[in-house]
Amino acid sequence: MAIKKITFSILIVFNVYFVFGQNLSIDETTKYINDLLDSSKTSCFFQMKIDNKGKITLTYIYKQTDGNFYEGSYTYFYIEDIGEIRMSKSIKEEPAIEFICKNDSKCINTRLFNDDFHTTSLFNITCINEEYKVKKGINAFKHLINTANKSKAYKRRDDDPFAPSNFKK
């Protein structure tokens, strides 16, 4: 009888923990992601925000030789345009979070250090350096995007008749 109670108690604790993690609000998930992206603050990190149109902006922060951190490039995309989030490798062969646009479209926009813009179909968040943290980040971003996609508060409202989402061929 005691073993059944202990087993039941353990199952309850794990279920409560699992449900809590899957039910974070968009604001709570954003804070979690920023804490995760900031936790490896070595020579660089990212800060993330999401607006009410479902636009995620990632700002690259880097450490200069004077020891201070500065804003570098920034990248933005709309949640509805992301088709996949997965683990990747950086140029230095370190684990990274990779965002891939739906249908090979070029949905990810980056302002580079020299103010030029670059549009691409994928983007990597680097600077995390730990595979376990990258996996947590992937799960958090998937949760954020799924939650925001289900919410009417984070939808791009485009009433232009020729916008891709409104145009009928």
N, CA and C of each residue as an Amber inpcrd file, in Angstrom:
protein
   507
   0.8300000  -1.2000000   0.0000000   0.0000000   0.0000000   0.0000000
   0.8720000   1.2600000   0.0000000   1.9550000   1.2560000   0.7720000
   2.8440000   2.4140000   0.8460000   3.5280000   2.6630000  -0.4900000
   3.8660000   1.5920000  -1.1890000   4.5130000   1.7390000  -2.4970000
   3.5520000   2.3780000  -3.4890000   2.2930000   2.0210000  -3.4520000
   1.2980000   2.6310000  -4.3400000   1.1690000   4.1260000  -4.0630000
   1.1780000   4.5070000  -2.7750000   1.0730000   5.9330000  -2.4220000
   2.2970000   6.7030000  -2.9110000   3.4700000   6.1130000  -2.7390000
   4.7030000   6.7890000  -3.1700000   4.7040000   6.9210000  -4.6950000
   4.3600000   5.8500000  -5.3800000   4.3170000   5.8870000  -6.8440000
   3.3030000   6.9180000  -7.3250000   2.1430000   6.9290000  -6.7180000
   1.1040000   7.8930000  -7.0750000   1.5940000   9.3250000  -6.8310000
   2.2460000   9.5630000  -5.7130000   2.7690000  10.9030000  -5.3850000
   3.8100000  11.3530000  -6.3970000   4.6860000  10.4430000  -6.7650000
   5.7260000  10.7820000  -7.7540000   5.0800000  11.1210000  -9.0950000
   4.0930000  10.3460000  -9.5200000   3.4040000  10.6210000 -10.7780000
   2.7220000  11.9780000 -10.7500000   2.0950000  12.3160000  -9.6400000
   1.4290000  13.6240000  -9.5000000   2.4570000  14.7430000  -9.6250000
   3.5800000  14.6350000  -8.9390000   4.6170000  15.6790000  -8.9750000
   5.1250000  15.8580000 -10.4050000   5.4460000  14.7660000 -11.1000000
   5.9480000  14.8720000 -12.4620000   4.9080000  15.4420000 -13.4080000
   3.6560000  15.0540000 -13.2570000   2.6010000  15.5960000 -14.1190000
   2.4000000  17.0790000 -13.8890000   2.4260000  17.5180000 -12.6390000
   2.2870000  18.9460000 -12.3380000   3.4510000  19.7200000 -12.9370000
   4.6610000  19.1900000 -12.8180000   5.8370000  19.8520000 -13.3730000
   5.7240000  19.9370000 -14.8970000   5.3230000  18.8380000 -15.5560000
   5.1990000  18.8150000 -17.0040000   4.1320000  19.7980000 -17.4850000
   2.9890000  19.7930000 -16.8370000   1.8940000  20.6900000 -17.2170000
   2.3060000  22.1370000 -17.0190000   3.0160000  22.4430000 -15.9330000
   3.4650000  23.8140000 -15.6990000   4.3590000  24.2880000 -16.8400000
   5.3110000  23.4590000 -17.2240000   6.2460000  23.8430000 -18.2750000
   5.5630000  24.0690000 -19.5990000   4.5150000  23.3140000 -19.8730000
   3.8310000  23.4370000 -21.1500000   2.7760000  24.5420000 -21.1370000
   2.5180000  25.1450000 -20.0010000   1.4840000  26.1610000 -19.9100000
   2.0130000  27.5510000 -19.5870000   3.2750000  27.7950000 -19.8280000
   3.7930000  29.1390000 -19.6150000   3.1430000  30.0920000 -20.6070000
   2.8600000  31.2980000 -20.1590000   2.2970000  32.3150000 -21.0450000
   3.3730000  32.7850000 -22.0350000   2.9730000  33.5790000 -22.9760000
   3.9280000  34.1210000 -23.9470000   4.9520000  35.0030000 -23.2380000
   4.5070000  35.8400000 -22.3040000   5.4470000  36.6870000 -21.5550000
   6.4050000  35.8510000 -20.7210000   5.8890000  34.8090000 -20.0620000
   6.7470000  33.9420000 -19.2430000   7.7400000  33.1710000 -20.1220000
   7.2890000  32.7200000 -21.2710000   8.1800000  31.9970000 -22.1820000
   9.2430000  32.9350000 -22.7460000   8.8610000  34.1580000 -23.0720000
   9.8270000  35.1490000 -23.5490000  10.8920000  35.4040000 -22.4950000
  10.4830000  35.5640000 -21.2480000  11.4490000  35.7670000 -20.1580000
  12.3590000  34.5510000 -20.0190000  11.7810000  33.3590000 -20.0800000
  12.5700000  32.1310000 -19.9850000  13.6240000  32.0840000 -21.1000000
  13.2040000  32.3780000 -22.3430000  14.1320000  32.3530000 -23.4730000
  15.2370000  33.3830000 -23.2770000  14.8810000  34.5920000 -22.8650000
  15.9090000  35.6190000 -22.6590000  16.8680000  35.2380000 -21.5430000
  16.3600000  34.6420000 -20.4760000  17.2530000  34.1750000 -19.4090000
  18.1930000  33.0970000 -19.9410000  17.6710000  32.2010000 -20.7560000
  18.4850000  31.1340000 -21.3280000  19.5350000  31.7050000 -22.2860000
  19.1340000  32.6270000 -23.1480000  20.0610000  33.2080000 -24.1170000
  21.1060000  34.0820000 -23.4440000  20.7660000  34.6420000 -22.2990000
  21.6610000  35.5280000 -21.5560000  22.5850000  34.7490000 -20.6170000
  22.2390000  33.5040000 -20.3150000  22.9540000  32.7530000 -19.2890000
  24.3660000  32.3660000 -19.6870000  24.6600000  32.3890000 -20.9610000
  26.0020000  32.0020000 -21.3960000  26.8460000  33.2180000 -21.7520000
  26.4510000  34.3530000 -21.2690000  27.0600000  35.6580000 -21.5520000
  28.5890000  35.5920000 -21.5260000  29.1750000  35.0780000 -22.5530000
  30.6260000  35.0140000 -22.6320000  31.1100000  36.1780000 -23.4860000
  31.1820000  35.9480000 -24.7780000  31.5780000  37.0390000 -25.6660000
  30.3990000  37.5480000 -26.4810000  29.2890000  36.8140000 -26.4470000
  28.1090000  37.2480000 -27.1840000  26.8710000  36.5480000 -26.6460000
  25.7120000  37.1320000 -26.9260000  24.4340000  36.5160000 -26.5880000
  23.3470000  37.2270000 -27.3810000  22.1200000  36.7500000 -27.2560000
  20.9800000  37.3330000 -27.9570000  19.9270000  37.7770000 -26.9530000
  19.1380000  38.7780000 -27.3490000  17.9450000  39.1670000 -26.6120000
  16.7720000  39.0420000 -27.5820000  15.6440000  38.5270000 -27.0790000
  14.4980000  38.2620000 -27.9330000  13.2830000  39.0170000 -27.4310000
  12.4550000  39.4860000 -28.3830000  11.1600000  40.0650000 -28.0270000
  10.1630000  39.6790000 -29.1100000   8.8920000  39.6780000 -28.7310000
   7.8220000  39.3900000 -29.6740000   6.8020000  40.5130000 -29.5660000
   6.3390000  41.0200000 -30.7050000   5.3400000  42.0890000 -30.6620000
   3.9490000  41.5280000 -30.9170000   2.9470000  42.4040000 -30.9110000
   1.5610000  41.9460000 -31.0330000   1.1790000  41.5490000 -32.4620000
   2.1000000  41.6420000 -33.3970000   1.8510000  41.1710000 -34.7610000
   2.5140000  39.8140000 -34.9980000   3.1170000  39.2560000 -33.9370000
   3.7840000  37.9710000 -34.0720000   5.1760000  38.0830000 -34.6550000
   5.7570000  39.2730000 -34.5810000   7.1190000  39.4660000 -35.0930000
   8.1090000  39.2310000 -33.9600000   9.0100000  38.2760000 -34.1610000
  10.0750000  38.0080000 -33.1960000  11.3130000  38.7480000 -33.6680000
  11.9220000  39.4950000 -32.7540000  13.1680000  40.1980000 -33.0480000
  14.2510000  39.6510000 -32.1250000  15.3620000  39.2720000 -32.7060000
  16.5190000  38.7740000 -31.9700000  17.6600000  39.7690000 -32.1660000
  18.1300000  40.3360000 -31.0770000  19.2330000  41.2980000 -31.1470000
  20.5070000  40.6210000 -30.6690000  21.5260000  40.6940000 -31.4870000
  22.8300000  40.1160000 -31.1790000  23.6200000  41.1120000 -30.3340000
  24.0690000  40.6750000 -29.1650000  24.8620000  41.5110000 -28.2710000
  26.2590000  40.9010000 -28.2030000  27.2860000  41.7100000 -28.3590000
  28.6430000  41.1730000 -28.3500000  29.5430000  41.9990000 -27.4260000
  30.6150000  41.3610000 -26.9830000  31.5710000  41.9930000 -26.0710000
  32.7340000  42.5540000 -26.8810000  32.9840000  43.8280000 -26.6970000
  34.0790000  44.5050000 -27.3690000  35.3630000  44.3150000 -26.5620000
  36.4900000  44.6790000 -27.1240000  37.7650000  44.5240000 -26.4280000
  37.8490000  45.3750000 -25.1610000  37.0120000  46.4130000 -25.0570000
  37.0110000  47.2340000 -23.8440000  36.2480000  46.5690000 -22.7010000
  35.6690000  45.3810000 -22.9680000  34.9480000  44.6440000 -21.9310000
  33.4710000  44.9660000 -21.8500000  33.0030000  45.9770000 -22.5890000
  31.5880000  46.3470000 -22.5750000  30.8270000  45.5910000 -23.6620000
  29.5160000  45.4270000 -23.4290000  28.6470000  44.7700000 -24.4020000
  27.9620000  45.8200000 -25.2700000  27.8220000  45.5140000 -26.5610000
  27.2070000  46.4260000 -27.5120000  26.1970000  45.6700000 -28.3690000
  25.1620000  46.3910000 -28.8320000  24.2050000  45.7980000 -29.7630000
  24.8460000  45.7080000 -31.1300000  24.6730000  44.5740000 -31.7480000
  25.1790000  44.3810000 -33.1000000  24.0320000  44.2960000 -34.0610000
  24.0110000  43.2530000 -34.8360000  22.9480000  43.0660000 -35.8240000
  21.6570000  42.6480000 -35.1280000  20.5670000  42.7570000 -35.8440000
  19.3240000  42.1970000 -35.3300000  18.6030000  41.4810000 -36.4540000
  17.8240000  40.5020000 -36.0690000  17.1070000  39.6550000 -37.0040000
  15.6440000  39.6370000 -36.6110000  14.7610000  39.6310000 -37.5990000
  13.3480000  39.4980000 -37.2690000  12.6350000  38.6200000 -38.2840000
  11.5600000  38.0010000 -37.8050000  10.6970000  37.1720000 -38.6410000
   9.3440000  37.0700000 -37.9610000   8.3450000  36.6740000 -38.7160000
   6.9970000  36.4890000 -38.1790000   6.7870000  35.0200000 -37.8570000
   6.1340000  34.7670000 -36.7120000   5.9530000  33.3920000 -36.2440000
   5.2360000  32.5230000 -37.2670000   4.3130000  33.0920000 -38.0010000
   3.5330000  32.3040000 -38.9590000   4.3680000  31.8300000 -40.1410000
   5.5570000  32.4190000 -40.3370000   6.4040000  32.0670000 -41.4740000
   7.4350000  30.9850000 -41.1590000   7.5920000  30.6310000 -39.8880000
   8.6020000  29.6530000 -39.4960000   8.0290000  28.2460000 -39.6310000
   8.7300000  27.4090000 -40.3660000   8.2650000  26.0470000 -40.5880000
   8.9040000  25.0330000 -39.6600000  10.1530000  25.3020000 -39.2370000
  10.8690000  24.3280000 -38.4180000  11.8840000  25.0350000 -37.5250000
  12.0730000  24.4650000 -36.3490000  13.1280000  24.9030000 -35.4330000
  13.8730000  23.6410000 -35.0400000  15.1820000  23.6500000 -35.2140000
  15.9540000  22.4370000 -34.9340000  17.3610000  22.7710000 -34.4660000
  18.0650000  21.7330000 -34.0470000  19.4630000  21.8830000 -33.6550000
  20.3090000  21.9240000 -34.9120000  21.3150000  22.7850000 -34.8720000
  22.2380000  22.9310000 -35.9830000  23.6370000  23.0990000 -35.3970000
  24.5940000  23.3790000 -36.2400000  25.9620000  23.6580000 -35.8100000
  26.3810000  25.0220000 -36.3450000  27.0930000  25.7640000 -35.5260000
  27.6110000  27.0620000 -35.9510000  28.8390000  26.8510000 -36.8330000
  29.3620000  27.9320000 -37.3420000  30.5910000  27.8650000 -38.1410000
  31.7200000  27.2470000 -37.3320000  31.7010000  27.4850000 -36.0260000
  32.7280000  26.9340000 -35.1320000  32.3770000  25.5300000 -34.6500000
  31.3550000  24.9110000 -35.2670000  30.8950000  23.5620000 -34.9150000
  30.3150000  23.4760000 -33.5020000  29.7810000  24.5900000 -33.0010000
  29.1080000  24.5960000 -31.7060000  27.6040000  24.4470000 -31.9390000
  26.8720000  23.8920000 -30.9550000  25.4320000  23.7240000 -31.1510000
  24.7330000  25.0680000 -31.2970000  23.6970000  25.0880000 -32.1260000
  22.9670000  26.3250000 -32.3850000  21.4830000  25.9930000 -32.5810000
  20.6340000  27.0030000 -32.3610000  19.2060000  26.8860000 -32.6420000
  18.9790000  27.4280000 -34.0520000  18.4000000  26.5990000 -34.9100000
  18.1940000  27.0110000 -36.2980000  16.7080000  27.1850000 -36.5890000
  16.3520000  28.3170000 -37.1690000  14.9920000  28.6240000 -37.6120000
  14.9590000  28.4870000 -39.1290000  13.9490000  27.7910000 -39.6450000
  13.8300000  27.5770000 -41.0860000  12.4480000  28.0490000 -41.5280000
  12.4090000  28.8350000 -42.5850000  11.1480000  29.3460000 -43.1280000
  10.3460000  28.2320000 -43.7810000   9.0440000  28.4180000 -43.8230000
   8.1650000  27.4840000 -44.5350000   8.4380000  27.5730000 -46.0270000
   8.3280000  26.4530000 -46.7130000   8.3910000  26.3900000 -48.1800000
   9.6300000  27.0540000 -48.7750000  10.7440000  27.0000000 -48.0720000
  11.9980000  27.6070000 -48.5540000  11.8710000  29.0870000 -48.8950000
  10.8670000  29.7530000 -48.3240000  10.7270000  31.1920000 -48.5750000
  11.8200000  31.9350000 -47.8220000  12.0390000  33.1620000 -48.2020000
  13.0200000  33.9980000 -47.5180000  12.2580000  34.9120000 -46.5690000
  12.0190000  34.4120000 -45.3580000  11.1740000  35.1300000 -44.4020000
  11.9610000  35.7580000 -43.2590000  13.2660000  35.5250000 -43.2170000
  14.0790000  36.0020000 -42.1020000  14.9230000  37.1780000 -42.5800000
  14.7760000  38.2960000 -41.8950000  15.4590000  39.5400000 -42.2760000
  16.4810000  39.9020000 -41.2070000  17.6880000  40.2550000 -41.6520000
  18.7540000  40.6260000 -40.7210000  19.3550000  41.9480000 -41.1380000
  19.4650000  42.8590000 -40.1580000  20.2220000  44.0920000 -40.3810000
  21.6220000  43.8000000 -39.8860000  22.5800000  43.9150000 -40.7680000
  23.9670000  43.6120000 -40.4350000  24.6300000  44.8010000 -39.7490000
  25.8550000  44.6000000 -39.3120000  26.5950000  45.6310000 -38.5920000
  26.7490000  46.9200000 -39.3960000  26.8570000  46.8030000 -40.7170000
  27.0490000  47.9880000 -41.5660000  25.7270000  48.5520000 -42.0780000
  24.6100000  48.1670000 -41.4480000  23.2560000  48.6190000 -41.7740000
  22.7010000  48.0600000 -43.0780000  23.3900000  47.1410000 -43.7260000
  22.8170000  46.4540000 -44.8750000  21.8010000  45.4370000 -44.3780000
  20.7850000  45.1600000 -45.1970000  19.8000000  44.1350000 -44.8640000
  20.0640000  42.8950000 -45.6880000  19.8040000  41.7670000 -45.0760000
  19.9980000  40.4730000 -45.7100000  18.7370000  39.6540000 -45.4460000
  18.1880000  39.0270000 -46.4650000  16.9980000  38.1940000 -46.3150000
  17.3700000  36.7590000 -46.6660000  16.9430000  35.8310000 -45.8140000
  17.3280000  34.4360000 -45.9960000  16.2040000  33.4950000 -45.5670000
  16.4070000  32.2160000 -45.7950000  15.4030000  31.2170000 -45.4200000
  15.7490000  30.4850000 -44.1280000  16.9150000  30.7750000 -43.5430000
  17.2460000  30.1770000 -42.2500000  18.1490000  31.0940000 -41.4420000
  18.1340000  30.8640000 -40.1310000  18.9190000  31.6890000 -39.2090000
  19.3180000  30.8440000 -38.0090000  20.5500000  31.0270000 -37.5270000
  21.0440000  30.3040000 -36.3610000  21.2980000  31.2370000 -35.1880000
  20.8260000  30.8240000 -34.0160000  21.2210000  31.4860000 -32.7700000
  22.4220000  30.7260000 -32.2480000  23.5370000  31.4160000 -32.1560000
  24.7710000  30.8090000 -31.6570000  25.0610000  31.4020000 -30.2780000
  26.2260000  31.1980000 -29.7800000  26.7020000  31.7650000 -28.5060000
  26.1780000  31.0150000 -27.2730000  25.4360000  29.9340000 -27.4500000
  24.9120000  29.2150000 -26.2900000  25.9350000  28.1990000 -25.7830000
  26.6100000  27.5300000 -26.6840000  27.7480000  26.6600000 -26.4000000
  27.4450000  25.3570000 -25.6640000  26.2330000  25.1230000 -25.2320000
  25.8950000  23.8750000 -24.5550000  24.7120000  23.2260000 -25.2580000
  24.8820000  21.9860000 -25.6700000  23.8280000  21.2910000 -26.4010000
  22.5380000  21.1900000 -25.5910000  22.6550000  20.9470000 -24.2910000
  21.4710000  20.8260000 -23.4440000  20.6720000  22.1340000 -23.4190000
  21.3740000  23.2710000 -23.3050000  20.6900000  24.5710000 -23.3260000
  20.0610000  24.8420000 -24.6890000  20.7240000  24.4210000 -25.7500000
  20.1650000  24.5840000 -27.0930000  18.8630000  23.7990000 -27.2070000
  18.8450000  22.5610000 -26.6890000  17.6240000  21.7450000 -26.7340000
  16.4990000  22.4090000 -25.9380000  16.8210000  22.9760000 -24.7780000
  15.8030000  23.6910000 -23.9940000  15.3070000  24.9070000 -24.7640000
  16.2140000  25.6130000 -25.4210000  15.8390000  26.7770000 -26.2160000
  14.9320000  26.4100000 -27.3770000  15.2260000  25.3130000 -28.0440000
  14.3820000  24.8490000 -29.1480000  12.9770000  24.5690000 -28.6400000
  12.8810000  23.8480000 -27.5230000  11.5600000  23.5420000 -26.9510000
  10.8190000  24.8170000 -26.5690000  11.5280000  25.7790000 -25.9870000
  10.8960000  27.0330000 -25.5670000  10.4110000  27.8310000 -26.7750000
  11.2240000  27.9220000 -27.8210000  10.8040000  28.6430000 -29.0260000
   9.6120000  27.9510000 -29.6900000   9.6180000  26.6240000 -29.7370000
   8.4740000  25.9000000 -30.3140000   7.2150000  26.1990000 -29.5070000
   7.3330000  26.1830000 -28.1770000   6.1840000  26.4830000 -27.3250000
   5.7040000  27.9190000 -27.5710000   6.6350000  28.8580000 -27.6300000
   6.2850000  30.2620000 -27.8640000   5.5440000  30.4250000 -29.1900000
   6.0840000  29.8630000 -30.2440000   5.4770000  30.0130000 -31.5660000
   4.1240000  29.3230000 -31.6220000   4.0180000  28.1170000 -31.0700000
   2.7190000  27.4140000 -31.0590000   1.6800000  28.1980000 -30.2750000
   2.0650000  28.7070000 -29.1060000   1.1340000  29.4650000 -28.2710000
   0.7150000  30.7560000 -28.9530000   1.6790000  31.4720000 -29.5310000
   1.3680000  32.7390000 -30.2000000   0.5240000  32.4980000 -31.4550000
   0.7880000  31.4170000 -32.1750000  -0.0160000  31.1130000 -33.3740000
  -1.4680000  30.8250000 -33.0330000  -1.7140000  30.2900000 -31.8480000
  -3.0850000  29.9870000 -31.4160000  -3.8120000  31.2230000 -30.8920000
  -3.0760000  32.2690000 -30.5800000  -3.6500000  33.4750000 -29.9970000
  -3.9680000  34.5020000 -31.0810000  -5.1460000  35.0680000 -31.0290000
  -5.5080000  36.1290000 -31.9790000  -4.7300000  37.4120000 -31.6970000
  -4.1950000  37.5420000 -30.4900000  -3.4720000  38.7550000 -30.1060000
  -2.1200000  38.8800000 -30.8140000  -1.6070000  37.7800000 -31.3820000
  -0.2830000  37.8030000 -32.0140000  -0.3620000  37.4920000 -33.5010000
  -1.3890000  37.9610000 -34.1510000  -1.5550000  37.7260000 -35.5790000
  -1.2500000  38.9990000 -36.3530000  -0.6120000  38.8020000 -37.4730000
  -0.3750000  39.9190000 -38.3820000  -1.7050000  40.2540000 -39.0280000
  -2.1480000  41.4810000 -38.8830000  -3.4170000  41.9120000 -39.4580000
  -3.1180000  42.6670000 -40.7500000  -3.2800000  41.9750000 -41.8380000
  -2.9480000  42.5680000 -43.1230000  -4.1890000  42.5380000 -44.0060000
  -4.8260000  43.6940000 -44.1580000  -6.0390000  43.7490000 -44.9600000
  -5.7650000  44.1430000 -46.4140000  -4.5090000  44.1910000 -46.7860000
  -4.1400000  44.4800000 -48.1600000  -4.6030000  43.3110000 -49.0410000
  -5.4000000  43.5840000 -50.0810000  -5.9170000  42.4750000 -50.8990000
  -4.8280000  41.7110000 -51.6460000  -3.6460000  42.2960000 -51.7980000
  -2.5670000  41.6250000 -52.5150000  -1.4980000  41.0540000 -51.5860000
  -1.7300000  41.1000000 -50.2950000  -0.8230000  40.4610000 -49.3490000
  -0.8470000  38.9600000 -49.6130000   0.2870000  38.2850000 -49.4560000
   0.3420000  36.8440000 -49.7620000  -0.7390000  36.0170000 -49.0660000
  -1.0690000  36.3820000 -47.8380000  -2.0810000  35.5960000 -47.1080000
  -3.4980000  35.8740000 -47.6060000  -3.7310000  36.9680000 -48.3190000
  -5.0720000  37.3300000 -48.7750000  -5.3070000  37.1090000 -50.2720000
  -4.2460000  36.9660000 -51.0210000  -4.3640000  36.9000000 -52.4780000
  -4.8040000  35.5110000 -52.9220000  -5.8590000  35.4730000 -53.7080000
  -6.3740000  34.2230000 -54.2750000  -5.9920000  34.1800000 -55.7370000
  -5.3500000  33.1150000 -56.1360000  -4.8940000  32.9860000 -57.5370000
  -6.0350000  32.6630000 -58.4520000
